[in-house]
Each structure stands twice: as C-alpha cells, then as structure tokens.
Amino acid sequence: ESEPKKTRRIYYNDVFAFRFIQEAIHEGIPMLYHHPPKNPVDNDWTGQSMTMFIRPGDYRGQIVSQPKLEWSTVDGGWSRLTGTSAKVISVSLLDIHSIMDEIEEEDEQDENFCFFSITTMGGNVHLLECSDENERDRVVTGIRNVLSQLSKGIVAGDGTVTKDLYTNTEEAGELPLRTHEQIFKVTSHDFLDSLGNSIES
C-alpha cells in the first residue's frame, strides 16, 4: 500500500479551531500515551491507548477551574470494579509551555513520524503518538489553535472567543453570580501568573 499523502498544515483558522474544540470536548481524540521510564536507566516509554479530551473550565461561586487536556490510562494495580486502576492525567491549557512535533535535524527521522510532546511550565513532558503523520499534524495544529484562541481572547480582552472553553455550573439563587466577562478577568490573571512563574523558574 502507498504511504498516505501528507496534507498541507493549517496554522490558524477560526472554523478549524471551533470544530477541533467541539470534537475534543464531545468525542475525544484517540491516540497513544507513552509512560515515562520508571528509572533513569530504563529507556522504555511504554505506549498505551487512550482518548484525549478537552475539559472546559468551570466557574461556580469563588472557584474557577481552567480548561485542560485530559486522558485516562491504566496504571497497574487492581480495582474491585474494573480489575485495573485508571490514572487520569490532565494538563491545564494555561500550563502548556511548548508542543514539539519535530526532532533535531541531525537525528534520523522516520518517514512517518507520528509523535509529539507537550511540556508544561513545571517541566513535565508528556509523549504522545497518533495513528499517522497527518493525524499528528492535525492534532498538534488543533491544540495550538485552541491555545492561540485562548491567548487571543486574553490579550484582546475578548471573552466571546473562549465561551466554548468555559461552563457555568452556578445554580439558581447561588451567590455570587458572575458573568462570563467577569470570569474571563480571572482567566487573564491566571494567565499572567503562569507567565510570571515561568520567568521566575
């Protein structure tokens, strides 16, 4: 069989960003998560099937949680109900420092390089693998589009571009009731705090 033709990468597109957010929230995106080695000598990044979701941020009363990427993996051990214990891994969108989907030029690269990594502000690295290079490009571009949309809203002070990334679970009669615009100010402060922490470290 012939290799799938590599598609042209989209860098930023509002329609693509909206569709990717909806897909990641409601359906999830299947891929492999590679567990980091348990010791420095071992170089075995064991891969495990999982589905990545975007979990919207939530505001209720004085508590605000930021949107995040989230997936579950089987982490050994034993559960009375399922026979295994699931480990939930989440990465706040505001905590993403970089996304890498290429290797150094001097290193050999397979024709179908399906891997990408997400590095957090704290230095944690998550290695993921898609079904093929085109899907890797689509997922990486999708995440970058979501981050661009979020930062665009923060910098421009435009909360309308991020409404899909936040939900309101405040109940009737619960105080204080806050608007999306007020919550977005909290998001802006969290974003600036994350930048400040990354500069200090």
N, C-alpha and C positions, 0 to 999 in steps of 0.2 A: 504494500500500500504506500502511496505517496505521502510525504510529510504535509500536514496542514499548512496552507499558505498563511504567512504572517500578516496580520491585519495592521493597518496604519493606526497608531495610537492617538487617542483623543486626549488633549491636555486639559482643557476646561470647557465644559458645556453645561448650562443650567438644566437642560432637559435630561441629559445623561445623568447628572448628579441627582435629580429628583427621582428618576427611575431606579438608580442604584440604591438610594436610600429606602425606597419602598420595597425593593427586592430583599435587601439585607434585614429590614425590620420584620417583614411578614413571612418570607420564605427561608431566608438564610442562604449561605453560600457554602457548598461542600468543598472540603479540601483536606489536606493532611497537616497535622501539627507535630513537629519534631521535638520530643522531650530533650532538654539539655542533658549532657552526661552527668552521672551522679558523682563522679570524681574527676580530677584534672587529667588523670592518666587515660581514662576511657574516652574514646572519640566517637562513641556510638550515639548518634542523635536518632533515637528510635521514633519512627513515624507512626501516627495513629489517626484514623479517620475521625473527622468531626465536622460540624457545621457552624460557621461563623455568623453571628447576628449583630446588628446594631441595636442596642438597647437605649431608647430615648431617655434623656434626662427627665427628672420629675421634680415638681415643687409642691410642697404641702406645708403650710404654716411657715415656720422659720427655716425649714430644712430644704435644701436644694441639692439634688444629685445631678452630676453632669452626664451627658451621653457617653456611651462607651462601646467598644467592641467586646464581644463576649462569646466564649465557646466552652464546651464541656468535653473532658477526656476521661477515660477510665484510668484510675490511678492505683490499680492494685488493691490489696486489702479485700474486705468482704462486707457485703451489705445483706441483711436478712431478707430484704425485698427483691433485690435485683441480682444478688450474687457477686456484685462488684461495687466498688465505691467510685462515684463520679466526682471529678475535680473540676470546679468551674474557674476558668481563667478569664479575667476581664482587664481591659486597658482603656482608661479614660481617654477620649479623643483629645482633651486638653493636655494629656500627659505624654503624647507621642512626640518624640524628639526627631526621629527620622525614619524613613522607609527606604530600604535598599533592595534593588532588584537586578543588580549587575555585579560582576566580580571584577577584580583588578585586571587591567589589560594584559599584564604579563602572565596571568594564570590562564590555564586552558579552560575553555567553556564549551560545554556540550551544545550541539545544535538546538536541542530542546531543553533549555534551562528554565525549569518551572518553579524555582524557589524565589522567595522574597523574605525579608526580615523586617520586624518592627522593633525599634529601640525606644525605650521610654526615657523620660527625663532623669530617672534614677539609675539608668544604665542597664536595665534588664533587657535582654534580647530574646525575641520570640521568632523562631524559624518556622516558616510555613511553606507548603508546596501545593501547587494547583495541578489540574489534570494535564495541561499543556501550556506552552509559552503564551499563546493568545489569551487563554483564560487568566494566566498570571498578570499579563499586561492590563486586562480589563479590571481585575480586582484591585490591583495597585492604583490604577488610574481612578477607579471609583472611590477608594479611600482618600486619595489625595484631593479629589473633587469635593468630598464631604468636608475635609479639613479646610479647604480653600473657602467653601461656602460659609463655614462657621467663623473663620477668621475675618472674612469679608464683612460679615454682619457685625462682628465685634468692632472692627476698625471704623466701619462706616456708621455704626450705631443704628443699624437697620435690623431689628428683630424679626421682620417678616420673612427673611430668608432662612430662618432656623426654626420656624414653627413646627416643622415635621420632626425636629430633633428633641422636642420637649413636650411633656404631657402634664396636665394639671389634675391631680387626684384630690384636691381640696373638696370637702363635702359641704353641702348647703348648711349655712349657719356657722361654719368653722371660720375662725378669725386667726390672723388677718388674711383676708382675701387679697391676692395680689394679681396684677395684670401681667401679661407676657412681657411687656416692656420693662416692668419693674424687675422681673426675674432676669431679664437679659442684662441688666446692670450688674447683677450679682455674677453672672457668667463672665462679664467683662473684667470684673475684679479678680475672679479666679484665674482668668487667662493671664492677666498682668502678674499675678502672684507666681504662676508657673514659670513665666519668663524670668522673673526676678530670682527664683530658686535655681533655675538652670544656670544663670550668670554667676551666682554665688558659688555653685559647686564647680 
